Amino acid sequence: MARMGFLLEKEFKQFIRNALLPKLVIMFPILVMLIMPWVATMEVKNVAVTVVDNDRTQLSHRLVDKIAASGYFDMQPLVAGYRAGEQDISTGRADIVIEIPQGMERNIESGQNVALQISANAVDGMKGGIGSNYLVSIINDFVAELGADRGDETAPAGALSVLYLYNPTLNYRFFMIPALMIILVITIGGFLPALNIVSEKEIGTIEQINVSPVRKWEFILAKLIPYWIMGVVIFSLALLLAYWIYGLAPAGSLLTIYAAAVLFTIVMSGVGLIVSNYSSTMQQSMFIMFFFAVLFILMCGLFTPVASMPAWAQVIASLLPPRYFIEILRSVYLKGSGIAELYEQFLFLAGFAVLFSVGAVLSYQKRG
C-alpha cells in the first residue's frame, strides 16, 4: 500500500506540474458544454424561401404571412414566375421555392382541389427536407383554419394528434447533450492515458520503473486511478453545466448515471493505456487514439441511430463500448429508466471495463 501511495503521488504531481493539462481538463468541458449544444443541432432555421404568387389575392397574402410568422423562414422578395424562383435557388438566394397557383382562392371557395408546388434545394438534403416538412405542416394548418372559418366541421375529423413522449418540445439539445458528455469522457479519459506511458518512454523515466521492484499491476493501477478520478470530475462538471445552463436534469437516478460513468471511464482509460503501451512515440499514440475516437463517435449512435445503419455496421457498433453508455445515459436522462431496465448495457460495460483493464496490465512489458 505504501508503494501504491508513492506511485499515485508521483502521478498526481506530474499532472499538476504540467503547464497545460490542469487547465485543459477544466476549460475543455466548459467550452464544449457552452458552445456545442447551440451549434450541433438538427433544428433548421433561417431557411430562405422565395414565393411565386400567381394568385395575388387576399388569401394568398394570408398564406405568405403565416409562413413568414412561423419564425423558421427567411422570406425573400416575391418573384414574377417559377423560372425566377429557380434562379434564386441556383444562385443561393433561396433554399425553397413555393409556387401558389393562379385561381387558388376561387378554387378553394368552390371546394375544388388546389395544388401548391414546393421546390427545395437538395444539395443540403437535411435543410431542404426538414424545411419542406415545416412548410407542409404550415400549409396543412392553414387549410384547417380555412375549414374552420367556413364552418366546415368535417375538415378536422381526419386530423392526427401526435404525442411526443420523453421530449415533448422536440428540443434537439436534450438529445445532444448526453452525447457531448460521452465525447468529453472519450477525449479526456482516453487521450490523456494514451499519452502517459509513451511520454515516459520518450523522456526515459520508464527505465527507472522497469528496474524497480514495482509490479506491473501496481504500476498500471497507479496510472489508471488518476484518470478514473479525472473522468468522474469532468463528467460531474458536464452534468452541472447541463443543469445550470440548459435546465436539463435526469428523469432517473443520478446513482445509475454515475455507475455507468465510472464503468465507461474505466473502459476509456484502459483503452488509452493499451494504446500507450504499444506506441513508441506520442505521435503514434495520438493517431491511434484519434482513429478510435472517430470510430466511437460516428458508429455508436451519438449522432445517428444504430438501427439505421447497415447490418455489418450494427455488428461493429455492438463491439464498441460507447454504444452502451449512450443508451444508458439517454434512457436515464429522458425516460427515467433504472438499472433493472438497463442491466444488459451495464453488463456489457462491466465486461469491457474488465477486458481493457486486464489488457492494459498484460500489454505492459516491464523490462528490467
C-alpha positions, 0 to 999 in steps of 0.5 A: 500500500505504501508503494501504491501511495508513492506511485499515485503521488508521483502521478498526481504531481506530474499532472499538476506540474504540467503547464497545460493539462490542469487547465485543459481538463477544466476549460475543455468541458466548459467550452464544449458544454457552452458552445456545442449544444447551440451549434450541433443541432438538427433544428433548421432555421433561417431557411430562405424561401422565395414565393411565386404568387400567381394568385395575388389575392387576399388569401394568398397574402394570408398564406405568405404571412403565416409562413413568414410568422412561423419564425423558421423562414427567411422570406425573400422578395416575391418573384414574377414566375417559377423560372425566377424562383429557380434562379434564386435557388441556383444562385443561393438566394433561396433554399425553397421555392413555393409556387401558389397557383393562379385561381387558388382562392376561387378554387378553394371557395368552390371546394375544388382541389388546389395544388401548391408546388414546393421546390427545395434545394437538395444539395443540403438534403437535411435543410431542404427536407426538414424545411419542406416538412415545416412548410407542409405542416404550415400549409396543412394548418392553414387549410384547417383554419380555412375549414374552420372559418367556413364552418366546415366541421368535417375538415378536422375529423381526419386530423392526427394528434401526435404525442411526443413522449420523453421530449415533448418540445422536440428540443434537439439539445436534450438529445445532444447533450448526453452525447457531448458528455460521452465525447468529453469522457472519450477525449479526456479519459482516453487521450490523456492515458494514451499519452502517459506511458509513451511520454515516459518512454520518450523522456526515459523515466520508464527505465527507472520503473522497469528496474524497480521492484514495482509490479506491473499491476501496481504500476498500471493501477497507479496510472489508471486511478488518476484518470478514473478520478479525472473522468468522474470530475469532468463528467460531474462538471458536464452534468452541472453545466447541463443543469445550470445552463440548459435546465436539463436534469435526469428523469432517473437516478443520478446513482445509475448515471454515475455507475455507468460513468465510472464503468465507461471511464474505466473502459476509456482509460484502459483503452488509452493505456493499451494504446500507450503501451504499444506506441513508441512515440506520442505521435503514434499514440495520438493517431491511434487514439484519434482513429478510435475516437472517430470510430466511437463517435460516428458508429455508436449512435451519438449522432445517428441511430444504430438501427439505421445503419447497415447490418455489418455496421450494427455488428461493429457498433455492438463491439464498441463500448460507447454504444452502451453508455449512450443508451444508458445515459439517454434512457436515464436522462429522458425516460427515467429508466433504472438499472433493472431496465438497463442491466444488459448495457451495464453488463456489457460495460462491466465486461469491457471495463474488465477486458481493457483493464486486464489488457492494459496490465498484460500489454505492459512489458516491464523490462528490467 
